[in-house]
Amino acid sequence: MDAWAIEIVILLNVAMAGVDAGVLRHIRRNRSAASWWKAGMGGAGGSLALVVLFGMAPTLLSGRSGVHLNSFFVVQLVSWVLFVHAPVCLLTAAFLLRKNTRKTAALSALGAIGLLGVAVDAFLIEPTWLEVTHIEIASDKIDRPFRVVVVADLQTDRAGRYERRVFETLRDQEADLILFAGDYIQTSCERALPTARAMNQLMKQVGVQAPEGVFAIQGNVDLWRPWLEVFRGLDVSPLQSTQSFDVGPLRLTCLSVADSFRPRLVVERIDPDRFHLVLGHGPNYAMGRIDADLLLAGHTHGGQVQLPLVGPLTTGCAVPPAWAAGMTELPDGGKLYVSRGVGMERGNAPRIRFLCRPELVVIDLVPQ
């Protein structure tokens, strides 16, 4: 996190300690189910007020260099309240109420255990619980089996064991064609170049290659970072502009980052008898007039946090939330697949995934 963000997080936790003390003092004095509910509601209100106050702090401090309002930072603050302070209060309340009202104490303990369970999954398990998603698409435009592997949103701030495992898993898929969908490095300006070079060395060590080629497009977080260094000296074609290629049995169109976010983009089909695949970083372009059999995108991370019956809380794009992860049958007959990505939002965001595992996408195109 940025230095200013760390300062605000510390201040929030100090203020929240005061809220915690007030809640527990009230419960200790009264030791009843009613006091538990009353203190809980008061604590929730106080927590919300503090999150709003400290969430606005970047705007109030906007005159300071590098300080800006970021919704991901608000999620960081909420995470501290929800997964640190709430469990502490609930467990302590359960202890205080264990003799006076066992049902309320049990409910309080279960609430704490539930929140801690979510925290363990979201912070420690899912972020590196890589899934390999297999999709098979049959088409009369394909004359032989052809495997495409999509790697979206590596979006890392270090080249570590997880990144090595991702590249080793990628290599083991024996792809005919590998497509990198943008967003490779997300770290400070000082660390961006060393991190990009470390990723480059890691890819060379693992051996990332494919017989029909490896193509890498630019993502929005790459606009201010040396992303080309990630692929320097590798048998990879990095692209910053919209270009098309004949690759094996298909026609591949790779979009610039700007084009991928244009909801009225027009992409024509050159050869009606050739399978047309379009790769963009953002999925907005799928809302345009895209004459293609398969559209691919990343950027959304699948929302990174999904809730049952709700879906992704945020997607960072213009497409409907239902389009933000997985396969979507488009009205014009084409298919859109949006990858949940490999990495996570970095910077001042919490390193979190919930009900939204990272993924490599393996697409087997087969003759119909």
C-alpha positions in Angstrom: 0.0 0.0 0.0 1.0 3.6 -0.4 2.4 5.4 2.7 -0.7 7.6 3.0 -3.0 4.6 2.8 -1.1 2.9 5.6 -1.4 6.0 7.8 -5.2 6.0 7.2 -5.5 2.3 8.0 -3.7 2.8 11.2 -5.9 5.7 12.2 -9.0 3.7 11.3 -7.9 0.8 13.5 -7.2 3.1 16.4 -10.7 4.7 16.1 -12.3 1.2 15.7 -10.6 0.1 18.9 -12.6 2.8 20.6 -15.8 1.6 19.0 -15.0 -2.0 20.1 -14.4 -0.8 23.7 -17.7 1.0 23.8 -19.6 -2.0 22.4 -18.1 -4.4 24.8 -18.5 -2.1 27.8 -22.2 -1.9 27.1 -22.5 -5.7 26.9 -20.5 -6.3 30.0 -22.7 -3.9 32.1 -26.0 -5.4 30.9 -25.2 -8.9 29.8 -28.5 -9.6 28.0 -29.7 -10.4 24.5 -31.2 -6.9 24.2 -27.9 -5.2 25.1 -26.1 -7.4 22.6 -28.5 -6.3 19.8 -28.4 -2.7 20.9 -24.6 -2.6 21.2 -24.2 -4.4 17.9 -26.4 -1.9 16.1 -24.5 1.0 17.6 -21.2 -0.6 16.7 -22.3 -1.2 13.2 -23.4 2.4 12.8 -20.2 3.7 14.3 -18.1 1.4 12.0 -20.0 2.6 9.0 -19.5 6.2 10.0 -15.7 5.7 10.4 -15.4 3.9 7.0 -17.2 6.8 5.3 -15.0 9.3 7.1 -11.7 7.6 6.5 -12.8 6.6 3.0 -13.2 10.3 2.2 -9.7 11.0 3.7 -8.0 10.7 0.3 -10.2 13.4 -1.1 -9.5 15.7 1.9 -5.8 15.0 1.5 -5.8 15.3 -2.3 -3.3 18.1 -2.2 -0.7 15.6 -1.1 1.4 14.0 -3.8 0.1 10.5 -4.8 -3.2 10.7 -2.8 -6.4 10.0 -4.7 -9.8 8.6 -4.0 -10.0 4.9 -4.9 -13.0 2.6 -4.3 -10.6 -0.3 -3.8 -9.2 1.5 -0.8 -12.7 1.7 0.7 -12.9 -2.1 0.4 -9.6 -2.3 2.3 -11.1 -0.3 5.1 -14.3 -2.5 5.2 -12.1 -5.6 5.3 -10.4 -4.4 8.5 -13.7 -3.7 10.1 -15.4 -6.9 8.9 -12.6 -9.4 9.4 -10.7 -8.1 12.4 -12.8 -5.9 14.6 -16.2 -7.7 14.1 -14.8 -11.1 15.0 -13.0 -9.7 18.1 -16.2 -8.1 19.3 -18.3 -11.1 18.6 -16.0 -13.6 20.3 -15.6 -11.3 23.4 -19.3 -10.8 23.6 -19.8 -14.6 23.4 -17.5 -15.0 26.4 -19.2 -12.2 28.4 -22.7 -13.6 27.7 -21.9 -17.4 28.1 -23.7 -17.6 31.5 -26.5 -15.1 31.1 -27.8 -15.9 27.6 -26.3 -19.0 26.0 -28.3 -18.7 22.8 -27.1 -15.2 22.2 -23.5 -16.2 23.1 -23.7 -19.1 20.7 -25.0 -16.9 17.9 -22.2 -14.4 18.6 -19.6 -17.1 18.5 -21.0 -18.6 15.3 -21.0 -15.1 13.7 -17.3 -14.7 14.6 -16.4 -18.2 13.3 -18.3 -17.5 10.0 -16.5 -14.2 9.4 -13.1 -15.8 10.2 -13.9 -18.7 7.9 -14.7 -16.2 5.1 -11.5 -14.3 5.8 -9.3 -17.5 5.7 -10.9 -18.5 2.3 -10.8 -15.0 0.8 -7.3 -13.9 1.9 -5.4 -17.2 2.3 -7.0 -19.9 0.0 -8.8 -18.5 -3.0 -6.2 -15.9 -4.2 -3.8 -18.7 -5.2 -6.3 -21.6 -5.7 -5.8 -21.7 -9.5 -8.5 -23.4 -11.6 -8.0 -24.6 -15.1 -11.3 -24.1 -16.9 -11.8 -26.3 -20.0 -14.2 -25.3 -22.8 -14.9 -27.2 -26.0 -16.3 -25.4 -29.0 -17.3 -27.3 -32.1 -17.4 -25.5 -35.4 -17.6 -26.4 -39.1 -14.9 -23.7 -39.7 -12.3 -25.8 -37.8 -10.6 -28.6 -39.7 -8.5 -30.0 -36.9 -8.4 -29.9 -33.1 -6.8 -26.6 -32.0 -6.1 -25.6 -28.4 -6.0 -22.0 -27.2 -5.0 -21.0 -23.7 -6.0 -17.6 -22.3 -4.0 -15.9 -19.5 -5.7 -12.8 -18.3 -4.7 -10.3 -15.6 -1.5 -11.7 -14.1 -1.5 -8.3 -12.3 1.2 -9.1 -9.8 3.6 -7.1 -7.7 6.2 -9.8 -7.5 7.5 -12.9 -9.4 7.0 -15.6 -6.8 6.0 -19.2 -6.3 2.4 -18.6 -7.4 3.4 -17.0 -10.6 5.8 -19.8 -11.3 3.0 -22.3 -10.7 0.8 -20.4 -13.1 3.4 -20.5 -15.9 4.2 -24.2 -15.2 0.4 -25.0 -15.4 0.2 -23.0 -18.6 3.2 -24.9 -20.2 1.6 -28.2 -19.2 -1.6 -27.5 -21.2 0.4 -28.0 -24.5 -1.4 -25.2 -26.2 -1.3 -24.6 -29.9 -1.8 -20.9 -29.3 -1.3 -18.8 -26.1 -3.1 -15.5 -25.6 -2.2 -13.0 -22.9 -5.1 -10.6 -22.3 -3.3 -7.7 -20.6 -2.5 -6.4 -17.1 0.8 -7.9 -16.1 2.5 -5.7 -13.4 0.8 -3.6 -10.8 3.3 -2.1 -8.4 5.0 1.2 -7.6 7.0 3.0 -10.3 10.2 2.2 -8.6 9.5 -1.5 -8.5 7.8 -1.9 -11.9 10.9 -2.4 -14.0 12.6 -4.9 -11.6 9.3 -6.8 -11.3 8.8 -7.0 -15.1 12.3 -8.3 -15.5 11.9 -10.9 -12.8 8.7 -12.1 -14.5 10.6 -12.2 -17.8 13.3 -14.4 -16.3 10.6 -16.7 -14.7 8.9 -17.2 -18.1 12.2 -18.0 -19.7 13.0 -20.6 -17.0 9.7 -22.3 -17.3 9.6 -22.1 -21.1 6.4 -20.4 -22.1 5.8 -21.1 -25.8 3.4 -22.5 -28.4 3.8 -23.8 -31.9 1.3 -21.4 -33.5 2.5 -18.4 -31.5 2.1 -16.4 -28.3 0.3 -13.1 -28.5 0.2 -10.5 -25.7 -2.1 -7.4 -25.7 -1.9 -4.4 -23.5 -4.2 -3.9 -20.4 -5.2 -0.7 -18.8 -2.8 -1.0 -15.8 0.0 -1.5 -18.4 -0.4 2.0 -19.8 2.0 3.5 -17.2 4.2 0.5 -16.7 7.0 -1.2 -18.7 4.9 -4.2 -19.6 7.0 -4.9 -22.8 9.9 -5.9 -20.5 7.9 -8.9 -19.4 8.2 -10.4 -22.9 11.6 -9.1 -24.0 13.7 -11.9 -25.6 10.8 -14.3 -25.6 9.0 -15.8 -28.6 6.0 -13.6 -27.9 4.3 -11.0 -30.1 3.4 -8.0 -27.8 0.8 -5.8 -29.4 -0.3 -2.2 -28.6 -2.6 -1.6 -31.6 -5.4 -3.5 -33.2 -4.1 -6.1 -35.6 -5.3 -9.3 -37.3 -3.4 -12.5 -38.1 -4.0 -15.8 -39.7 -3.0 -18.4 -37.0 -3.5 -22.1 -37.7 -7.1 -22.7 -38.7 -8.4 -19.3 -37.4 -8.4 -15.6 -37.9 -7.1 -13.8 -34.8 -7.9 -10.1 -34.1 -6.1 -8.5 -31.2 -7.5 -5.2 -30.0 -5.7 -2.2 -28.5 -6.7 -1.5 -24.9 -8.6 1.6 -26.1 -10.6 -0.4 -28.7 -11.5 -3.1 -26.2 -13.3 -0.6 -24.0 -15.4 0.9 -26.9 -19.0 -0.4 -26.6 -19.7 0.6 -30.2 -16.7 -0.9 -31.8 -17.1 -2.4 -35.2 -14.9 -5.4 -36.2 -15.6 -6.9 -39.7 -15.0 -10.6 -40.7 -12.6 -10.9 -43.6 -13.1 -14.6 -44.5 -16.6 -16.0 -43.7 -15.2 -19.6 -43.9 -12.5 -19.0 -41.3 -13.1 -19.2 -37.5 -12.8 -15.6 -36.2 -11.5 -15.1 -32.7 -11.2 -11.6 -31.2 -9.1 -10.9 -28.1 -9.5 -7.7 -26.1 -8.5 -6.7 -22.6 -11.8 -5.2 -21.5 -15.1 -6.8 -22.5 -17.0 -3.6 -23.5 -16.3 -4.2 -27.1 -18.6 -7.2 -27.1 -21.5 -4.7 -27.0 -20.5 -3.4 -30.4 -20.9 -4.9 -33.9 -18.3 -7.7 -33.7 -18.5 -10.2 -36.5 -16.7 -13.1 -34.9 -17.3 -16.6 -33.6 -15.6 -16.2 -30.2 -14.8 -13.1 -28.2 -12.3 -13.2 -25.3 -11.6 -10.7 -22.6 -10.3 -10.2 -19.1 -10.1 -7.1 -16.9 -13.1 -7.8 -14.6 -11.3 -10.5 -12.4 -14.8 -12.0 -12.4 -15.6 -9.3 -9.9 -13.0 -10.8 -7.6 -15.7 -11.0 -4.9 -19.0 -12.7 -5.7 -21.9 -13.2 -3.4 -24.5 -15.9 -3.6 -27.7 -14.8 -5.5 -26.0 -11.4 -6.1 -22.9 -12.2 -8.3 -20.0 -9.8 -8.6 -20.1 -6.6 -6.5 -18.2 -4.6 -9.1 -16.8 -5.3 -12.6 -15.2 -2.1 -13.7 -16.8 -2.3 -17.1 -20.0 -1.4 -19.0 -21.2 -4.9 -19.8 -24.0 -6.5 -17.7 -22.8 -8.2 -14.5 -23.9 -11.5 -16.0 -21.3 -11.1 -18.7 -18.4 -10.3 -16.4 -17.3 -13.9 -15.9 -17.6 -17.1 -17.9 -19.4 -17.8 -21.2 -22.2 -15.7 -22.6 -24.2 -16.4 -25.7 -24.4 -13.1 -27.5 -27.6 -11.9 -29.3 -25.9 -12.0 -32.7 -24.9 -15.7 -32.3 -21.3 -15.2 -31.2 -19.9 -16.3 -27.9 -18.1 -14.1 -25.3 -15.8 -15.6 -22.6 -14.6 -13.3 -19.9 -11.8 -14.8 -17.8 -11.7 -14.3 -14.0 -8.0 -13.7 -14.4 -5.0 -15.1 -12.6 -4.0 -12.2 -10.3 -5.8 -9.6 -8.2 -6.2 -5.9 -7.8 -3.1 -4.6 -6.1 -2.1 -1.1 -4.9 -4.4 0.0 -2.0 -6.9 -2.8 -2.5 -7.1 -5.9 -0.2 -5.5 -9.0 -1.6 -8.8 -10.9 -1.7 -10.9 -13.3 -3.7 -14.2 -14.8 -2.6 -16.3 -17.4 -4.5 -14.2 -16.3 -7.5 -11.1 -18.4 -8.0 -8.4 -17.4 -10.4 -8.3 -19.3 -13.7 -6.5 -20.3 -16.8 -8.9 -20.8 -19.7 -8.2 -23.7 -22.0 -10.4 -23.6 -25.2 -10.4 -26.7 -27.4 -11.7 -25.8 -30.9 -12.8 -29.0 -32.7 -14.3 -29.8 -36.0 -18.1 -30.1 -36.0 
